[in-house]
């Protein structure tokens, strides 16, 4: 009986420390991907900052400033920045 209790306790701890937080982060990232639109200021993989010019189903065209644009996968977007962030740090 003690082994079953320990096994159940292990699964409860595993659920609350690993599975639940990871699921929550995945939901938040999926919501971020769905809310991207032209004009949003973003941070994407590698720490690059830019402003979205165009959004497709899987890709986005991002303006990095000085006439530099990149086509990136939407999944590489880490965060959306508040409007005006790029102007405040000296970009665009």
For each residue, the residues with C-beta under 8 A, 3 or more apart:
1: 4 5
2: 5 6
3: 6 7
4: 1 7 8
5: 1 2 8 9
6: 2 3 9 10
7: 3 4 10 11
8: 4 5 11 12
9: 5 6 12 13
10: 6 7 13 14
11: 7 8 14 15
12: 8 9 15 16
13: 9 10 16 17
14: 10 11 17 18 19
15: 11 12 18 19 20
16: 12 13 20
17: 13 14 20 21
18: 14 15 21 22
19: 14 15 22 23
20: 15 16 17 23 24
21: 17 18 24 25
22: 18 19 25 26
23: 19 20 26 27
24: 20 21 27 28
25: 21 22 28 29
26: 22 23 29 30
27: 23 24 30 31
28: 24 25 31 32
29: 25 26 32 33
30: 26 27 33 34
31: 27 28 34 35
32: 28 29 35 36 77 79 80
33: 29 30 36 74 75 77
34: 30 31
35: 31 32 80
36: 32 33 40 42 52 55 60 74 77 80
37: 40 52 55
38: 52 53 54 55
39: 51 52
40: 36 37 51 52 80 81
41: 49 50 51 52 80 81 82 83 84 85 86
42: 36 49 50 51 52 62 77 78 79 80 81
43: 47 48 49 77 78 79 81
44: 48 50 62 72 76 77 78
45: 48 72 76 78
46:
47: 43
48: 43 44 45 62 64 70
49: 41 42 43 64 81 85 86 89 91
50: 41 42 44 62 63 64 65 70 86
51: 39 40 41 42 62 63 86 92
52: 36 37 38 39 40 41 42 55 60 61 62 63
53: 38 60 61 62 63 69
54: 38 60 61
55: 36 37 38 52 59 60 61 74
56: 59 60
57:
58: 73 74
59: 55 56 71 72 73 74
60: 36 52 53 54 55 56 71 72 73 74 77
61: 52 53 54 55 69 70 71
62: 42 44 48 50 51 52 53 69 70 71 72
63: 50 51 52 53 68 69 92
64: 48 49 50 68 69 70 91
65: 50 68 86 91 92
66:
67:
68: 63 64 65
69: 53 61 62 63 64
70: 48 50 61 62 64
71: 59 60 61 62
72: 44 45 59 60 62 76 77
73: 58 59 60 76
74: 33 36 55 58 59 60 77
75: 33
76: 44 45 72 73
77: 32 33 36 42 43 44 60 72 74 80
78: 42 43 44 45
79: 32 42 43
80: 32 35 36 40 41 42 77
81: 40 41 42 43 49 85 86
82: 41 85
83: 41
84: 41 87 88
85: 41 49 81 82 88 89
86: 41 49 50 51 65 81 89 91 92
87: 84 90 91 92
88: 84 85
89: 49 85 86
90: 87
91: 49 64 65 86 87
92: 51 63 65 86 87
